[in-house]
C-alpha cells in the first residue's frame, strides 16, 4: 500500500481516481487546487502525486517545480494529468520535474499501469537512497576508525602534531611518528592510491605493520631498508592494483641529522631560521608497489635548532575546482608564510580560504614537527 495524492480542481476526476486506486489498496488523499496540494504534499510526503496541469491559481507545472525542489519530496513520483498532446508541452513538463503524463480523459487501465510503474520507480529511488546513506555511514565509521589509530601530539625535544581531514569518499592517507630509541625518531606519511574502503584498509594495515615494526629483518632506522621491504611485500599485482606513496624519515637529535627517503610522495618542507627559502626534501624513487625491483635512494640533511618540518598528502593542493588556480607551489608558500607558533587549525583555515568551499576531493593529512 502506498500514499498517493490526487490534485485536481474537478471533483469528479478526484473521486474517480480515488475510488480506482483505493480498490488496489492504496491510501489516497485529494486536494482541490495547487495551493492545497502543496500543503498536503509537504505534510503527508506521498510516494506518488497525480496532478492536473491546468488549474486556477497555482497550476500543475508550478506545483511540480516547487515540490521537486523540496529535499524530502524530490523522489516522489509526479504524474501530470493533461489533455495537452504537443511535444513541446511534454518537454516543458519534463524540464520542470514531471516524471510521467496521464492523458485526459482518463483511461482507468492506463491510470493503474502508470501508477504501478511510478511506484516501482519510487521504491527503487528509496532503495538507492537507503544504500547511499548506508555507504556514507560506513565511510564515516571507517574515517573514525582511521582517526582513532593516528598518534596523539608529541611533546619534548621534538614537538609533533597533526591533522587528518577525510574527504567525502575517504582515501588512503595515514601517518605516524614515534621514538625507536632515545636517539631515533621516525616520522612518516603515506597515501594509498584510490578512494573508499579499498584505499583506507591497506593504509591501516601498513600503519600497523610499521608501528609494530613487523617487517622481518629490517632496521627501521634505515629509510631505504624500510621502503625496500615495503615494496617487496606490497606489489600492485597482489594488492588489487593498489600502490602507495610515502615519505619516511629518521631524525637523530644528538647529531641533528635527518635521514629520509620518499617514494612518489610530495616533498617534505623544512623551514629554518638560517634560510628564507624552504628546503624541499624528497628523493627520486618510484611509488611503492609499482616495480618489483626498487632501488631506493636516501638523503640526509642537518636540521638547525628552531626548525619546522611539514609532511602532507596531495589533498592539500590537488583541489578539483575548475576556477581555482592552486597547486603545490601555492601550498608550500602558505606553509613558508606561517609562523612556527601558528595553530594548525588556523593554518588549515587559511588553506580552505583559498577554496570555493571546504569540500575536499581527497583526504588531507598534515604533520608538523618543531625542533627545539
Number of C-alpha atoms within 10 A of each C-alpha: 11 15 16 26 25 25 31 25 18 13 12 10 17 22 13 12 18 19 13 16 19 15 9 11 11 15 15 21 19 22 21 16 23 26 17 13 24 18 12 17 24 13 9 12 16 20 21 24 25 24 31 28 24 19 17 11 10 16 17 28 22 18 24 25 16 15 20 19 12 12 8 11 18 15 21 26 26 27 26 25 22 19 15 15 11 8 9 10 12 17 11 12 22 16 12 17 22 23 17 18 23 20 14 13 10 15 10 13 9 12 18 15 10 16 21 13 12 21 19 13 17 18 15 13 15 15 12 12 13 12 12 12 12 12 14 15 12 14 21 17 12 18 22 12 13 20 15 10 14 17 14 13 14 14 11 9 10 16 14 22 16 22 19 19 17 25 20 17 18 25 27 27 32 28 29 20 24 15 12 14 10 9 14 19 18 23 21 24 24 27 29 24 20 18 18 19 17 17 20 24 16 22 23 20 11 18 21 14 13 17 14 9 15 12 15 7 10 17 12 20 20 17 25 24 18 20 25 18 17 18 24 14 14 19 19 17 12 10 13 9 12 19 22 26 22 26 27 28 27 25 23 18 17 9 10 15 16 18 21 26 29 31 25 19 26 19 22 26 20 24 25 20 12 10 9 9 12 19 16 15 22 21 19 14 19 19 21 29 25 17 14 15 10 19 13 19 16 19 15 14 14 12 20 16 13 14 17 26 22 20 24 28 28 19 21 23 20 16 17 15 14 6 8 11 12 16 13 14 10 15 17 18 12 14 21 19 12 14 11 18 8 9 11 17 11 11 16 16 12 14 17 15 11 14 17 10 9 12 14 22 19 25 22 25 22 22 23 22 22 21 19 13
